[in-house]
């Protein structure tokens, strides 16, 4: 039983650590919108669009030309 509790404790600590490491990003657009992302936006050179997961976890795209800056939160 003691070993089980130790394993559970270590697992919980690891999950908390992983959650703390994930970062949100803010995309500022030319039209003044501030988009919150759950993942770091990645530029797809073939399409010229940034791909990211939005605040609801859906994969979303935005044109590179519409982005003013991307900030880590």
C-alpha positions in Angstrom: 0.0 0.0 0.0 2.8 2.4 0.8 4.5 1.7 -2.5 1.2 2.4 -4.3 0.9 5.8 -2.5 4.4 6.7 -3.5 3.8 5.9 -7.2 0.5 7.9 -7.1 2.3 10.9 -5.4 5.1 10.9 -8.0 2.6 10.7 -10.9 0.6 13.6 -9.5 3.8 15.7 -9.1 4.8 14.9 -12.7 1.4 15.9 -14.1 1.5 19.2 -12.1 5.0 19.8 -13.5 3.9 19.2 -17.1 0.9 21.5 -16.7 3.2 24.3 -15.3 5.5 24.0 -18.4 2.8 24.5 -21.0 2.7 28.1 -22.2 -0.1 30.2 -23.7 0.6 32.7 -26.4 -1.1 35.9 -27.5 -1.4 36.7 -31.2 -1.9 40.4 -31.8 -3.5 41.1 -35.2 -3.6 44.1 -37.5 -7.3 44.7 -36.9 -6.6 44.9 -33.1 -7.7 41.4 -32.0 -5.8 39.6 -29.3 -6.1 35.8 -29.8 -5.1 33.4 -26.9 -3.6 30.2 -28.0 -3.0 26.9 -26.1 0.1 26.0 -28.2 3.0 27.9 -29.8 1.9 29.0 -33.3 3.8 27.3 -36.1 4.3 28.9 -39.5 3.4 26.7 -42.4 5.7 28.1 -45.2 3.8 26.4 -48.0 0.5 28.2 -47.1 1.9 31.3 -45.4 -0.4 30.7 -42.4 0.2 30.2 -38.7 -1.4 27.1 -37.2 -2.2 27.0 -33.5 -4.7 25.5 -31.0 -7.1 28.1 -29.8 -8.4 28.6 -26.2 -11.1 25.9 -26.9 -8.4 23.4 -28.1 -9.4 23.6 -31.8 -6.8 23.8 -34.5 -7.0 27.2 -36.1 -5.1 29.1 -38.8 -4.4 32.8 -39.4 -2.6 34.5 -42.3 0.9 35.6 -41.6 0.1 39.0 -43.0 -2.6 39.5 -40.4 -0.2 39.0 -37.5 1.5 41.9 -35.8 3.3 40.0 -33.1 3.2 36.8 -31.0 3.9 37.0 -27.3 4.4 34.2 -24.8 2.2 34.6 -21.8 
